[in-house]
Structure formats: structure tokens, C-alpha cells
């Protein structure tokens, strides 16, 4: 998913070649949607658009966060996309650098305040999860914190995502920095040593390894562990004492000279942010709008927000913090 800024810009050059190769959509009436969302989310967006009568009138292209982020920063409003769904901190950085998004013309009832140029569509929350059978076999107590995963008894038994590749890892790094400050480097040194070959490029890899019994514990997306437990797998989830931090993905409309197409893009963005929410909430059970509810199991015990605004610059600082512990 996420790379450092230099890697982002390099990736943007590759992404630009891809866009030019497929720029047949430019000049047509089709609304081009770029997204970094998972398959479940894109399916929900497509279903909402089709039900609203837009079938065959849009082109939805999925891209990795680093690739799409690089394109936003490098191309600005010259990007092929008319609509972008993306991690909100990337949208903030792209808007600050390029002033590329139009203010939304529709009203939303989001629970949290957000800029006028985007509205959230889904949220992800981090947590620890464990394989209860492996814990029992190894005679291990379930961890209560991220720091517990750095203890010697967990050597070779932990899987976590790499912040150079996965935004999910940023949820873990925010928690450690927020709770321990500079002392967090020592925790990461021991944690990374314990992780060994289980430092993953995908945010979903740790839950897969924990579920398979390859490791005893991991860090990743909370809702995945809840779903695994509810399916009957020997999985439990742990809200770390350092806090459950969250990231949102949001939708924005790119400023274009074609007023008619921009209005169509705006209408589609409204459909995605409203009509797709019911299905999105089943996959990403984080309440974002007034009136939304989630099961008690999906409510983290220690919800926290990082004290500084999230943007690409802060991400780079936290990447350096994590990597200095390797």
C-alpha cells in the first residue's frame, strides 16, 4: 500500500504511463472513478451506482494506495479521474498541494467534521488478534498491548504489516508513538525481532497467518478478527491498551472544465456516499454517519485519535520512526 514520498512519485510515473495507455475514457461521457478500495468496497459502490441508473456510464479503476497517491500528488487536476475514493489523509495532502478537488454540492451527516471537498465512505480500525489454540499449545497468555507482543516469549510467533507497504500498519505505529513516544523505538526493535519473516506487505496477511496457526498473534484490521471469531475460527481479538486508532477512506470530485460531466460525477459521488453505505457498513463496521449503528462486538474498547492531523508528511515521519527500529 503506502510507500515513502520518493517511492510515491516514482510510482506515479509508472501509473501515468498506465493512464495514458488507457486514456480512451477521456473525452467520453463516462465518469472515471479511481479507487484504492478493496474488492468488497468496489462491489458495493458498483451495485449502488447500477441501482441508481448509472450502469455503463462509469469506469471504475482500482489501484494501490501508493500508486494512486503518487498520481494525485504528481498530476493534480490533470488526472484522468473525475471521482476519487482514497484514504482521507492522502486527499488532504493532495488538496493542499494541488487544490484539485471541488467542494461537494450535496449535504452529508457525518459524525466527524471533515473538509468540504470530501465525505467519508468507510472506516478501518486496528487491533491485536490471537489464535487461542496456538496460545494454549505454547502456554502463552493473551497479550493486552502491542508492547506485550515485543516480549521474548513471542519470538517467531507474531505477524504484523510493514508501514512501508500497508496503511494498516500505520494504525499500530500511531498507537505506539502516542503511548510511548521515543521509547516506542525500543518496543519496535523487540517486536520486529519477534516478527522475523512475518513482516507483511499486506494488511490482511497477519490475520491469515494467525488463522492458519502459523503464528500466535498479529496486528491488523479489527473487523477481520471479529468476523473470523464469529465464523467459529479459534480467533479472538484484543483491543490494545495503547488504543484503537482508525483511518477513513473518503470520496472527492476532481475539478474539471466540463461542468456537465463534473455535475454527473458529483451526483455519482453522492450515490456512493449514501446508497452504498448500508453494504459498506457490513464489511467495514465503523459508524460514520448519524443514525448508523454497529454490533457491540464491533465497538473498540479504546478508541483514540492521533494528536496531530494525519497527512503524508506525518506518515513519512512515522515510517522513519518504524524503520529506525529495524
C-alpha positions as CSV (number, residue, x, y, z in Angstrom):
1,X,0.0,0.0,0.0
2,X,2.0,3.0,1.2
3,X,5.5,3.9,0.2
4,X,7.7,6.9,1.2
5,X,7.2,10.1,-0.8
6,X,10.0,9.3,-3.3
7,X,8.6,5.9,-4.0
8,X,5.2,7.5,-4.4
9,X,6.4,9.9,-7.0
10,X,8.3,7.2,-8.8
11,X,5.1,5.1,-8.7
12,X,3.2,8.0,-10.1
13,X,5.4,7.9,-13.2
14,X,4.6,4.3,-13.8
15,X,0.9,5.0,-13.1
16,X,0.9,7.9,-15.6
17,X,2.1,5.6,-18.3
18,X,-0.8,3.3,-17.4
19,X,-3.3,6.1,-17.5
20,X,-2.0,7.3,-20.9
21,X,-2.3,3.8,-22.3
22,X,-5.9,3.7,-21.3
23,X,-6.9,7.3,-21.8
24,X,-9.6,6.4,-24.3
25,X,-12.1,7.3,-21.5
26,X,-11.0,10.9,-21.7
27,X,-13.3,12.9,-23.9
28,X,-16.2,10.4,-23.4
29,X,-19.3,10.9,-21.2
30,X,-18.2,8.1,-18.9
31,X,-17.3,9.2,-15.4
32,X,-13.8,7.8,-14.4
33,X,-13.5,6.7,-10.8
34,X,-10.2,5.9,-9.3
35,X,-10.2,4.0,-6.0
36,X,-7.8,2.3,-3.6
37,X,-10.7,0.4,-2.0
38,X,-10.8,-3.4,-1.5
39,X,-12.9,-5.7,-3.7
40,X,-15.8,-5.7,-1.2
41,X,-16.0,-1.9,-1.3
42,X,-15.8,-1.6,-5.1
43,X,-18.5,-4.1,-5.4
44,X,-20.7,-2.1,-3.0
45,X,-20.0,1.1,-5.0
46,X,-20.8,-0.5,-8.3
47,X,-24.0,-2.0,-7.0
48,X,-25.2,1.4,-5.7
49,X,-24.3,3.1,-9.0
50,X,-26.0,0.5,-11.1
51,X,-29.2,0.6,-8.9
52,X,-29.3,4.4,-9.3
53,X,-29.3,4.0,-13.1
54,X,-25.6,4.7,-13.9
55,X,-24.8,1.2,-15.2
56,X,-22.5,1.6,-18.2
57,X,-21.9,5.3,-17.6
58,X,-18.8,5.0,-15.4
59,X,-15.3,3.3,-15.5
60,X,-14.0,2.2,-12.1
61,X,-10.3,1.5,-11.8
62,X,-8.8,0.0,-8.6
63,X,-5.2,1.0,-7.8
64,X,-2.9,0.5,-4.8
65,X,-2.7,3.3,-2.3
66,X,0.9,4.2,-3.2
67,X,0.2,4.2,-6.9
68,X,-3.0,6.3,-6.6
69,X,-1.4,8.6,-4.0
70,X,1.5,9.3,-6.3
71,X,-0.8,10.1,-9.2
72,X,-2.8,12.5,-7.1
73,X,0.3,14.4,-5.9
74,X,2.1,14.4,-9.3
75,X,-0.9,15.1,-11.6
76,X,-3.3,17.2,-9.6
77,X,-6.5,18.1,-11.5
78,X,-4.9,16.8,-14.8
79,X,-5.5,13.3,-13.5
80,X,-7.8,11.3,-15.7
81,X,-10.2,10.5,-12.8
82,X,-13.4,12.6,-12.3
83,X,-14.1,10.9,-8.9
84,X,-11.5,9.6,-6.4
85,X,-12.1,7.4,-3.3
86,X,-9.0,7.3,-1.2
87,X,-7.5,7.4,2.3
88,X,-8.6,10.8,3.6
89,X,-5.1,11.9,4.7
90,X,-4.0,11.5,1.1
91,X,-6.9,13.6,-0.1
92,X,-5.9,16.2,2.4
93,X,-2.3,16.3,1.2
94,X,-3.3,16.3,-2.5
95,X,-5.7,19.2,-2.0
96,X,-3.1,21.2,0.0
97,X,-0.5,20.7,-2.8
98,X,-2.7,20.9,-5.9
99,X,-6.1,22.4,-4.9
100,X,-7.6,19.8,-7.2
101,X,-11.0,18.9,-5.6
102,X,-14.3,20.7,-5.9
103,X,-16.4,21.4,-2.8
104,X,-19.2,18.8,-2.6
105,X,-22.6,20.3,-3.5
106,X,-24.6,17.8,-1.5
107,X,-25.1,17.6,2.2
108,X,-23.9,14.8,4.4
109,X,-24.5,14.0,8.1
110,X,-21.1,12.6,9.0
111,X,-20.4,12.2,12.7
112,X,-16.9,13.7,12.5
113,X,-16.1,17.1,10.9
114,X,-14.4,16.9,7.5
115,X,-13.3,19.3,4.8
116,X,-16.0,20.5,2.3
117,X,-14.3,18.7,-0.6
118,X,-14.8,15.1,0.6
119,X,-17.0,12.9,2.7
120,X,-16.1,9.6,4.3
121,X,-17.3,6.3,2.8
122,X,-15.7,3.7,5.1
123,X,-13.6,3.3,8.2
124,X,-11.0,0.8,9.4
125,X,-9.9,0.3,13.0
126,X,-6.8,-1.5,14.2
127,X,-6.5,-4.3,16.9
128,X,-4.5,-7.3,18.0
129,X,-5.8,-10.7,17.3
130,X,-4.7,-14.2,18.6
131,X,-5.1,-17.8,17.8
132,X,-6.4,-19.2,21.0
133,X,-5.3,-22.8,20.2
134,X,-1.8,-21.8,19.5
135,X,-1.6,-19.7,22.7
136,X,-2.8,-22.8,24.6
137,X,-0.3,-25.1,22.9
138,X,2.6,-22.6,23.6
139,X,1.5,-21.9,27.2
140,X,1.2,-18.2,26.4
141,X,-1.1,-15.6,28.0
142,X,-3.0,-13.5,25.6
143,X,-1.4,-10.1,25.0
144,X,-3.1,-7.0,26.4
145,X,-1.0,-4.5,24.5
146,X,1.2,-4.0,21.5
147,X,4.2,-3.9,23.9
148,X,3.3,-7.4,25.1
149,X,3.9,-8.7,21.6
150,X,7.5,-7.5,21.9
151,X,8.2,-9.8,24.9
152,X,10.7,-12.6,24.5
153,X,8.1,-15.4,24.7
154,X,6.5,-14.2,21.5
155,X,9.7,-14.7,19.4
156,X,8.8,-16.0,16.0
157,X,5.1,-16.0,16.8
158,X,3.9,-12.6,15.7
159,X,2.8,-11.2,12.3
160,X,2.4,-7.5,11.6
161,X,2.1,-5.4,8.4
162,X,5.0,-3.2,7.3
163,X,4.3,0.5,7.3
164,X,6.3,0.9,4.0
165,X,3.6,-1.2,2.3
166,X,0.4,-1.1,4.3
167,X,-1.7,1.7,5.8
168,X,-3.0,-0.8,8.3
169,X,0.5,-0.7,9.9
170,X,0.1,3.0,10.5
171,X,-2.7,2.2,13.0
172,X,-0.2,0.3,15.0
173,X,2.6,2.8,14.8
174,X,0.2,5.7,15.8
175,X,-0.7,3.7,18.9
176,X,2.9,3.1,19.9
177,X,4.1,6.6,19.3
178,X,1.0,8.1,21.0
179,X,1.5,6.0,24.2
180,X,5.3,5.7,24.5
181,X,6.9,8.5,22.4
182,X,10.6,7.9,21.7
183,X,10.6,4.8,23.9
184,X,8.4,3.2,21.3
185,X,11.6,2.6,19.2
186,X,12.8,0.1,21.7
187,X,9.4,-1.6,21.6
188,X,9.5,-1.8,17.8
189,X,13.1,-3.2,17.9
190,X,12.0,-6.1,20.0
191,X,8.7,-6.5,18.2
192,X,10.4,-6.6,14.7
193,X,12.9,-9.1,16.1
194,X,10.0,-11.3,17.3
195,X,8.2,-10.9,13.9
196,X,11.2,-12.2,11.9
197,X,9.9,-13.4,8.5
198,X,6.3,-12.4,9.3
199,X,6.6,-8.7,8.5
200,X,3.9,-8.5,5.8
201,X,3.4,-6.3,2.8
202,X,-0.4,-6.8,3.0
203,X,-2.6,-5.5,5.9
204,X,-4.7,-8.7,5.6
205,X,-1.7,-11.1,5.8
206,X,-1.4,-11.2,9.6
207,X,-5.0,-12.4,10.2
208,X,-4.5,-15.1,7.6
209,X,-1.3,-16.3,9.3
210,X,-2.9,-16.2,12.7
211,X,-6.0,-18.1,11.5
212,X,-3.8,-20.7,9.8
213,X,-1.9,-21.2,13.1
214,X,1.5,-20.1,11.6
215,X,1.8,-17.6,14.4
216,X,0.1,-17.0,17.7
217,X,-0.7,-13.3,17.4
218,X,-0.8,-10.4,15.0
219,X,-1.9,-6.9,14.4
220,X,-4.4,-5.8,11.7
221,X,-8.0,-4.7,11.0
222,X,-10.3,-5.3,13.9
223,X,-13.4,-6.2,11.9
224,X,-11.5,-9.1,10.2
225,X,-10.8,-10.7,13.5
226,X,-14.4,-10.2,14.7
227,X,-15.6,-11.9,11.5
228,X,-13.2,-14.8,11.9
229,X,-14.2,-15.4,15.5
230,X,-17.9,-15.3,14.6
231,X,-17.3,-17.8,11.9
232,X,-16.1,-20.3,14.5
233,X,-12.4,-20.0,13.9
234,X,-10.1,-20.2,17.1
235,X,-9.6,-16.4,16.9
236,X,-10.0,-13.8,19.5
237,X,-9.5,-10.0,19.2
238,X,-7.8,-7.8,21.7
239,X,-8.2,-4.0,22.0
240,X,-4.6,-2.9,22.8
241,X,-4.2,-0.6,25.9
242,X,-2.3,1.8,23.7
243,X,-5.5,2.5,21.8
244,X,-7.6,1.5,18.8
245,X,-6.7,4.0,16.1
246,X,-8.7,4.4,12.9
247,X,-8.3,5.5,9.3
248,X,-11.1,6.6,6.9
249,X,-11.4,6.4,3.2
250,X,-13.4,9.2,1.6
251,X,-14.8,10.3,-1.8
252,X,-13.9,13.5,-3.7
253,X,-14.7,15.0,-7.0
254,X,-11.9,16.4,-9.2
255,X,-12.2,19.9,-10.6
256,X,-12.7,19.8,-14.3
257,X,-13.6,22.3,-17.1
258,X,-16.6,20.2,-18.2
259,X,-19.4,21.4,-16.0
260,X,-21.9,18.9,-17.2
261,X,-19.6,15.9,-16.5
262,X,-18.5,17.4,-13.2
263,X,-22.1,17.5,-12.1
264,X,-22.6,13.9,-13.2
265,X,-19.5,13.0,-11.2
266,X,-20.9,14.9,-8.2
267,X,-24.2,13.0,-8.5
268,X,-22.4,9.7,-8.5
269,X,-20.3,10.7,-5.5
270,X,-23.5,11.4,-3.6
271,X,-24.9,8.0,-4.6
272,X,-21.7,6.2,-3.4
273,X,-21.6,8.1,-0.1
274,X,-25.3,7.4,0.7
275,X,-26.7,4.4,-1.1
276,X,-23.6,2.3,-0.8
277,X,-23.2,2.8,3.0
278,X,-25.6,0.0,4.0
279,X,-23.5,-2.6,2.2
280,X,-20.2,-0.9,3.1
281,X,-21.2,-1.0,6.8
282,X,-21.5,-4.8,6.7
283,X,-17.8,-5.1,5.5
284,X,-16.4,-2.1,7.4
285,X,-18.5,-1.8,10.6
286,X,-17.4,1.6,11.7
287,X,-20.3,4.1,12.1
288,X,-19.5,7.3,10.1
289,X,-23.0,8.9,9.8
290,X,-25.8,9.9,12.0
291,X,-28.2,7.1,12.6
292,X,-25.7,4.3,11.8
293,X,-25.3,1.5,14.4
294,X,-22.9,-1.4,14.7
295,X,-22.9,-4.5,16.9
296,X,-21.3,-4.3,20.3
297,X,-18.6,-6.7,19.1
298,X,-17.5,-4.1,16.6
299,X,-17.1,-1.3,19.1
300,X,-13.5,-1.0,20.1
301,X,-12.8,-0.6,23.8
302,X,-10.0,2.1,23.5
303,X,-10.9,4.3,20.5
304,X,-8.3,7.1,20.1
305,X,-7.3,9.8,17.7
306,X,-3.7,10.8,17.0
307,X,-2.9,14.3,18.4
308,X,-1.6,15.6,15.0
309,X,-3.6,15.8,11.8
310,X,-2.9,12.8,9.5
311,X,-1.2,13.6,6.3
312,X,1.5,12.3,4.0
313,X,4.2,14.2,5.8
314,X,3.3,12.7,9.2
315,X,3.2,9.3,7.5
316,X,6.7,9.7,6.3
317,X,7.9,10.7,9.8
318,X,6.2,7.6,11.3
319,X,7.8,5.4,8.5
320,X,11.2,6.7,9.5
321,X,10.4,6.0,13.2
322,X,9.4,2.4,12.5
323,X,12.3,1.8,10.1
324,X,14.9,3.2,12.5
325,X,14.0,0.3,14.8
326,X,14.9,-2.4,12.2
